[in-house]
Amino acid sequence: MPKKMPKIGMPAPDFSLPNQQNREVSLSDFKGKWVVLYFYPKDDTPGCTTEACDFTESLEDFEGLDAVVLGVSADSVALHRKFADKYKLKINLLSDEKHKVIEKYGAWQLKNMYGKKYHGIVRSTFLINPNGKISRIWPKVTAEGHAKEVKANLEELRQ
């Protein structure tokens, strides 16, 4: 059963997942930093590629704001590695094949495409503050321009 999304002000649910180099990455690794945690449906598809490339292009700006960017999908470590290599992605792509973290954050939802209902990842983003609390949520994201929107919100919150 899909879970509800956490709310602004709540502690962000902790997790550990392997990245595209098969190294464990935990939310707790980034205590004291801002974390952009975004969930996306599938590697190497048009919207997901746009979003990952935009976050990679803006990575220096995010790092300058003391933030890290973590992308999560249900794709395998091997698919993440191939996707990252193909587009020279510099962000961590985390593999959640069992949907545990995706569900904790409420990104696993019932979707409807051409009248067919199925469960899948709803493109969504969480901005987590240095104290580990959720500061902003984008529950349904349009990939194009999203990285800029997140960066603008982060700049505003840091003032």
Rosetta blueprint (number, residue, H / E / L):
1 M L
2 P L
3 K L
4 K L
5 M L
6 P L
7 K L
8 I L
9 G L
10 M L
11 P E
12 A L
13 P L
14 D L
15 F L
16 S E
17 L E
18 P E
19 N L
20 Q L
21 Q L
22 N L
23 R L
24 E E
25 V E
26 S E
27 L H
28 S H
29 D H
30 F H
31 K L
32 G L
33 K L
34 W E
35 V E
36 V E
37 L E
38 Y E
39 F E
40 Y L
41 P L
42 K L
43 D L
44 D L
45 T L
46 P H
47 G H
48 C H
49 T H
50 T H
51 E H
52 A H
53 C H
54 D H
55 F H
56 T H
57 E H
58 S L
59 L H
60 E H
61 D H
62 F H
63 E H
64 G H
65 L L
66 D L
67 A E
68 V E
69 V E
70 L E
71 G E
72 V E
73 S E
74 A L
75 D L
76 S L
77 V H
78 A H
79 L H
80 H H
81 R H
82 K H
83 F H
84 A H
85 D H
86 K H
87 Y H
88 K L
89 L L
90 K L
91 I L
92 N E
93 L E
94 L E
95 S E
96 D L
97 E L
98 K L
99 H L
100 K H
101 V H
102 I H
103 E H
104 K H
105 Y L
106 G L
107 A L
108 W E
109 Q E
110 L E
111 K E
112 N E
113 M E
114 Y L
115 G L
116 K E
117 K E
118 Y E
119 H E
120 G E
121 I E
122 V L
123 R L
124 S E
125 T E
126 F E
127 L E
128 I E
129 N L
130 P L
131 N L
132 G L
133 K E
134 I E
135 S E
136 R E
137 I E
138 W E
139 P L
140 K L
141 V L
142 T L
143 A L
144 E L
145 G L
146 H H
147 A H
148 K H
149 E H
150 V H
151 K H
152 A H
153 N H
154 L H
155 E H
156 E H
157 L H
158 R H
159 Q L
